[in-house]
């Protein structure tokens, strides 16, 4: 047992365990910028497509309710905001 320094006003105590953690093999990552960019695109295209489809739905909805008046458009804008807020809460609480 040893006393270690911390940012808190009280000392932290670190215990040495006799059981060592298993060593994992290092992941094979490419170090080139092109490979990093490719990997970023592979990870980001589904959410980009989803956001584009949602934007398309909002434009389509606004087009079809344009003749119903300002109150209908305001209600559509409010429900769209609530839908986006709902998606944000789902993504925050499920991650």
ZADRENKOL-967097 format. One record per residue: chain; x, y, z of N, C-alpha, C in turn. Coordinates in Angstrom, 1 decimal, always signed. Example, Ala and Ser with C-alpha at 12.3 -4.5 7.8 and 13.67 -1.06 7.14 Angstrom:
REM residues 2
SITE   mol      n_x      n_y      n_z     ca_x     ca_y     ca_z      c_x      c_y      c_z
SITE     A    +13.2     -5.7     +7.8    +12.3     -4.5     +7.8    +13.2     -3.3     +7.8
SITE     A    +12.8     -2.2     +7.1    +13.7     -1.1     +7.1    +12.9     +0.0     +7.9
END
This chain:
REM residues 95
SITE   mol      n_x      n_y      n_z     ca_x     ca_y     ca_z      c_x      c_y      c_z
SITE     A     +0.8     -1.2     +0.0     +0.0     +0.0     +0.0     +0.9     +1.2     +0.0
SITE     A     +0.5     +2.2     -0.8     +1.2     +3.5     -0.8     +0.3     +4.6     -0.9
SITE     A     +0.7     +5.7     -0.4     -0.1     +7.0     -0.4     +0.3     +7.7     -1.7
SITE     A     -0.7     +8.2     -2.4     -0.4     +8.9     -3.6     -1.0    +10.3     -3.5
SITE     A     -0.4    +11.3     -4.3     -0.9    +12.6     -4.2     -2.0    +12.8     -5.2
SITE     A     -3.0    +13.6     -4.8     -4.1    +13.9     -5.7     -4.5    +15.3     -5.7
SITE     A     -5.4    +15.8     -6.5     -5.9    +17.1     -6.5     -6.9    +17.4     -5.4
SITE     A     -7.4    +16.4     -4.8     -8.3    +16.5     -3.7     -7.6    +16.8     -2.4
SITE     A     -8.3    +17.4     -1.4     -7.6    +17.7     -0.1     -7.3    +16.5     +0.7
SITE     A     -7.8    +15.3     +0.4     -7.5    +14.1     +1.2     -6.6    +13.2     +0.3
SITE     A     -5.7    +12.4     +1.0     -4.8    +11.6     +0.3     -5.6    +10.4     -0.3
SITE     A     -5.2     +9.9     -1.5     -5.8     +8.7     -2.0     -4.9     +7.5     -1.7
SITE     A     -5.5     +6.4     -1.5     -4.7     +5.2     -1.2     -4.8     +4.2     -2.3
SITE     A     -3.6     +3.8     -2.8     -3.6     +2.9     -4.0     -3.1     +1.5     -3.5
SITE     A     -3.8     +0.5     -3.7     -3.4     -0.9     -3.3     -2.8     -1.6     -4.5
SITE     A     -1.8     -2.3     -4.3     -1.2     -3.1     -5.4     -1.9     -4.5     -5.4
SITE     A     -2.4     -4.9     -6.5     -3.0     -6.2     -6.5     -2.0     -7.2     -7.0
SITE     A     -2.2     -8.5     -6.5     -1.3     -9.5     -7.0     -1.8    -10.1     -8.3
SITE     A     -3.0     -9.8     -8.7     -3.5    -10.3    -10.0     -3.3     -9.2    -11.0
SITE     A     -2.6     -9.6    -12.1     -2.3     -8.6    -13.1     -3.4     -8.7    -14.2
SITE     A     -3.7     -7.5    -14.8     -4.6     -7.5    -15.9     -4.1     -8.2    -17.1
SITE     A     -5.0     -8.8    -17.9     -4.5     -9.5    -19.1     -4.0     -8.4    -20.1
SITE     A     -3.0     -8.8    -20.8     -2.4     -7.9    -21.8     -3.1     -8.1    -23.1
SITE     A     -3.5     -7.0    -23.8     -4.2     -7.1    -25.0     -3.2     -6.8    -26.1
SITE     A     -3.4     -7.5    -27.3     -2.6     -7.2    -28.4     -2.9     -5.8    -28.9
SITE     A     -1.9     -5.0    -29.4     -2.2     -3.7    -29.9     -3.0     -3.7    -31.2
SITE     A     -3.9     -2.8    -31.3     -4.7     -2.7    -32.5     -3.9     -2.2    -33.7
SITE     A     -4.2     -2.8    -34.8     -3.5     -2.4    -36.0     -4.2     -1.2    -36.6
SITE     A     -3.6     -0.1    -36.4     -4.2     +1.2    -36.9     -3.2     +1.7    -38.0
SITE     A     -3.8     +2.2    -39.0     -3.0     +2.9    -40.1     -2.7     +4.3    -39.6
SITE     A     -1.5     +4.7    -39.9     -1.1     +6.1    -39.4     -1.2     +7.1    -40.5
SITE     A     -1.6     +6.8    -41.7     -1.7     +7.7    -42.8     -2.9     +8.6    -42.6
SITE     A     -2.8     +9.8    -43.1     -4.0    +10.7    -43.1     -5.1    +10.3    -43.9
SITE     A     -4.8     +9.7    -45.1     -5.9     +9.2    -46.0     -6.7     +8.1    -45.3
SITE     A     -6.0     +7.2    -44.6     -6.7     +6.1    -43.9     -7.5     +6.6    -42.8
SITE     A     -7.1     +7.7    -42.1     -7.8     +8.3    -41.0     -9.1     +8.9    -41.6
SITE     A     -8.9     +9.6    -42.7    -10.1    +10.3    -43.3    -11.1     +9.3    -43.8
SITE     A    -10.6     +8.2    -44.4    -11.5     +7.1    -44.9    -12.3     +6.5    -43.7
SITE     A    -11.6     +6.3    -42.6    -12.2     +5.7    -41.4    -13.3     +6.7    -40.9
SITE     A    -13.0     +8.0    -40.9    -14.0     +9.0    -40.4    -15.2     +9.0    -41.3
SITE     A    -15.0     +8.9    -42.6    -16.2     +8.9    -43.5    -17.0     +7.6    -43.3
SITE     A    -16.3     +6.5    -43.1    -17.0     +5.2    -42.9    -17.9     +5.3    -41.6
SITE     A    -17.4     +6.0    -40.6    -18.2     +6.1    -39.4    -19.3     +7.2    -39.5
SITE     A    -19.1     +8.2    -40.3    -20.0     +9.3    -40.3    -21.1     +9.3    -41.4
SITE     A    -21.0     +8.4    -42.4    -22.0     +8.5    -43.5    -23.4     +8.1    -43.0
SITE     A    -23.6     +7.2    -42.1    -25.0     +6.8    -41.7    -25.7     +8.0    -41.0
SITE     A    -25.0     +8.7    -40.1    -25.7     +9.8    -39.5    -25.9    +11.0    -40.4
SITE     A    -25.0    +11.2    -41.4    -25.1    +12.2    -42.4    -26.4    +12.0    -43.2
SITE     A    -26.5    +10.7    -43.7    -27.7    +10.3    -44.5    -28.9    +10.5    -43.7
SITE     A    -28.9    +10.1    -42.4    -30.1    +10.3    -41.6    -30.5    +11.8    -41.4
SITE     A    -29.5    +12.6    -41.2    -29.8    +14.1    -41.1    -30.4    +14.6    -42.4
SITE     A    -29.8    +14.2    -43.5    -30.3    +14.7    -44.8    -31.7    +14.2    -45.0
SITE     A    -32.1    +13.0    -44.7    -33.4    +12.5    -44.9    -34.4    +13.3    -43.9
SITE     A    -34.0    +13.5    -42.7    -34.9    +14.3    -41.8    -35.1    +15.7    -42.4
SITE     A    -34.1    +16.3    -42.9    -34.2    +17.7    -43.5    -35.1    +17.6    -44.7
SITE     A    -35.0    +16.6    -45.5    -35.9    +16.4    -46.6    -37.4    +16.2    -46.2
SITE     A    -37.6    +15.5    -45.1    -39.0    +15.3    -44.6    -39.5    +16.7    -44.1
SITE     A    -38.7    +17.5    -43.5    -39.2    +18.8    -43.0    -39.5    +19.7    -44.1
SITE     A    -38.7    +19.7    -45.1    -39.0    +20.5    -46.3    -40.3    +20.1    -47.0
SITE     A    -40.5    +18.8    -47.1    -41.7    +18.2    -47.7    -42.9    +18.5    -46.9
SITE     A    -42.8    +18.4    -45.6    -44.0    +18.7    -44.7    -44.3    +20.2    -44.8
SITE     A    -43.3    +21.1    -44.8    -43.6    +22.5    -45.0    -44.3    +22.8    -46.3
SITE     A    -43.8    +22.1    -47.4    -44.4    +22.4    -48.7    -45.9    +22.0    -48.7
SITE     A    -46.3    +20.9    -48.1    -47.7    +20.5    -48.1    -48.6    +21.2    -47.2
SITE     A    -48.0    +21.8    -46.1    -48.9    +22.6    -45.2    -48.8    +24.1    -45.4
SITE     A    -48.1    +24.5    -46.4    -48.0    +26.0    -46.7    -49.3    +26.7    -46.9
SITE     A    -50.2    +26.0    -47.6    -51.5    +26.6    -47.9    -52.5    +26.6    -46.7
SITE     A    -52.1    +26.0    -45.6    -53.0    +25.9    -44.4    -52.9    +27.1    -43.5
SITE     A    -51.9    +27.9    -43.7    -51.7    +29.2    -42.9    -50.5    +29.2    -42.0
SITE     A    -50.4    +30.3    -41.3    -49.2    +30.5    -40.5    -49.3    +29.7    -39.2
SITE     A    -50.5    +29.4    -38.7    -50.7    +28.6    -37.5    -50.2    +27.2    -37.7
SITE     A    -50.6    +26.6    -38.9    -50.2    +25.3    -39.2    -48.6    +25.2    -39.4
SITE     A    -48.0    +26.2    -40.0    -46.6    +26.2    -40.1    -45.9    +26.3    -38.8
SITE     A    -46.4    +27.1    -37.9    -45.9    +27.3    -36.6    -46.0    +26.0    -35.8
SITE     A    -47.1    +25.3    -35.9    -47.2    +24.0    -35.2    -46.3    +23.0    -35.8
SITE     A    -46.1    +23.0    -37.1    -45.1    +22.1    -37.7    -43.7    +22.4    -37.2
SITE     A    -43.3    +23.7    -37.1    -42.0    +24.0    -36.6    -41.8    +23.6    -35.2
SITE     A    -42.9    +23.8    -34.4    -42.8    +23.4    -33.0    -42.6    +21.9    -32.8
SITE     A    -43.4    +21.1    -33.6    -43.3    +19.7    -33.5    -41.9    +19.2    -34.0
SITE     A    -41.4    +19.9    -35.0    -40.1    +19.5    -35.5    -39.0    +19.7    -34.5
SITE     A    -39.1    +20.9    -33.8    -38.1    +21.1    -32.7    -38.3    +20.1    -31.6
SITE     A    -39.5    +19.7    -31.2    -39.7    +18.7    -30.2    -39.1    +17.3    -30.7
SITE     A    -39.3    +17.0    -32.0    -38.7    +15.8    -32.5    -37.2    +15.7    -32.4
SITE     A    -36.6    +16.9    -32.8    -35.1    +16.9    -32.7    -34.7    +16.8    -31.2
SITE     A    -35.4    +17.5    -30.3    -35.1    +17.4    -28.9    -35.2    +16.0    -28.4
SITE     A    -36.2    +15.3    -28.9    -36.4    +13.9    -28.5    -35.2    +13.0    -29.0
SITE     A    -34.8    +13.3    -30.2    -33.6    +12.5    -30.7    -32.4    +12.8    -29.9
SITE     A    -32.2    +14.1    -29.4    -31.1    +14.4    -28.6    -31.1    +13.7    -27.3
SITE     A    -32.3    +13.7    -26.6    -32.4    +13.0    -25.4    -32.1    +11.5    -25.5
SITE     A    -32.6    +10.9    -26.6    -32.4     +9.5    -26.8    -30.9     +9.2    -27.0
SITE     A    -30.3    +10.0    -27.8    -28.8     +9.8    -28.0    -28.0    +10.1    -26.8
SITE     A    -28.4    +11.0    -26.0    -27.6    +11.3    -24.7    -27.8    +10.1    -23.7
SITE     A    -29.0     +9.7    -23.5    -29.2     +8.7    -22.5    -29.0     +7.2    -22.9
SITE     A    -28.8     +7.0    -24.2    -28.4     +5.6    -24.6    -27.0     +5.4    -24.9
SITE     A    -26.2     +6.5    -24.8    -24.7     +6.3    -25.0    -24.0     +6.1    -23.7
END
